[in-house]
Amino acid sequence: MQLTFQFSDDLLHQLGYRNTPQRYMILRVLQESHEHLSINQILERVQQSNPYVNLATVYRTVELFTEIGLVRAVHLSGHQTCYEAVQEQSHHHFVCRGCHSMVHLDSALLGKLHERLEEQIQVHNLTLELVATGYCDACWQMMQQQDVATNGAVAEVTSKPPVHL
């Protein structure tokens, strides 16, 4: 479900809101971004086009967009709250426990889980947000090297004869 500017504008009007130039710029920043953005990052990008947009406007607008379903707040362990435009009803992430890097997971990984859940528990318009945690390859390799270094150092210390004073 790729949200378009026309859909967003129609939804705002349907709910009794105007799509002001500031709202349009904020939504455009979120829709064109390929990453999660903090409020300050949104503000910085919007101010590149209009330096008069302030932090309070960004907060209020993002809160409104979140309430009406145009924007999703992403709360992940080890990260500040970030925001992104809603692209689909299922949204999944992998977060590394070591470096806290974040990767979007393809919705196809879970197949039709959200549809099956809707049918099984009789709910409608379900949004599924999965957060998988583990270690990325770089962190895993570094942990393995540290483990070898630590175990090697312990073996080396224990193999030396005791010194008597």
C-alpha positions, 0 to 999 in steps of 0.5 A: 500500500504505497501512500501517495500525496493525493491519498494523503491530501484526500485523507486529511480533507476527509478528517477535516484537516487542511494540507498546509505547505508545512504538512506537505513538506513534512510528509514529503520528507518522510515519504522520500526518505529510505530510512527512519528519521528522528524529529530533529532529522525531519526538521533539518530536512524540512528547513532545507526547503523552508527555514521558518518551519519550527520544531513545534510544527514538526512535532504536532504534524508528525503526531497528527500523521501518526494518529491518522495512519500516514506515519508510523512511530518506530520504537526500537530498543537502543534507538530514539523514537523515529518515524517513517511513512506507512508503506504497508500493513506489515513492518518488520525490523532486525536490530543488532544487539551489539551495534544496534544497526537496524535492517528492514525485513521483507514482509514476504518472510512471514508470508500471509501471517497478518491475513491468517491472524485476521481470519483466526482471531477475527480482527480487521485492518491488523498491523503487524510489526515484528522486531527480531534481535540478534547479532549482525555478522560484523558484531558476531565475528568481533565477539568470536575474536574477543572470545578466542583472545580471552580464552587464549589469554586464560589458557596462557596464564594458567599454563605458567608455573606459579611463582613463589615469593 
